[in-house]
């Protein structure tokens, strides 16, 4: 049986514990791999081009964007980031499980791309990691002691905006108790592999 892989889009506001949950899920499902994104920022110590990121100049990024090569892209703190269509499509057609950790803006762009690309449409699944409440998220962010009052307010406003878009996602996992949330995320990821949408050939002929 020939199957395409899955494109798993995971989003969640800062402080929700998304990175921890994804790390636990990847330990349980070792064939799940992050997509390699492009960025215009400079490499940090130990980062290798093509592994951590594809490091592009502003001019290269702009040209690839003009050519329509990005599945999604965004500007973050004076730098640009994006996911190449080729990076995702090549891996999906090889049957790989591709994970994207992006914000709601990127998720919307992939939803839009799926409207005209049946491979993406059949492969993409969207998961939102959410706090049990905005009050609990405020408490988590305050406990980190990494933002002043103004920065905290901005993060909470951003989180509220992101969470209000929950209906563009297929699944939502509430991270109240870490072990329970991790088990739920792993269950979702395992069930995705049983979908019929990405089977490339007719069965039972």
Secondary structure by P-SEA (a helix, b strand, c coil): cbbbbbbbbbbbccccaaaaaaaaaaaacccccccccccccccccccccccccccccaaaaaaaaaacccccccccccbbbbbbccccaaaaaabbbbbbbccaaaaaaaaaaacccaaaaacbbbbbbbcccaaaaaaaaaaaccccaaaaaaaaaaaaaaaaacccccbbbbcccaaaaaaaaaaaaaaaaaccccccccccc
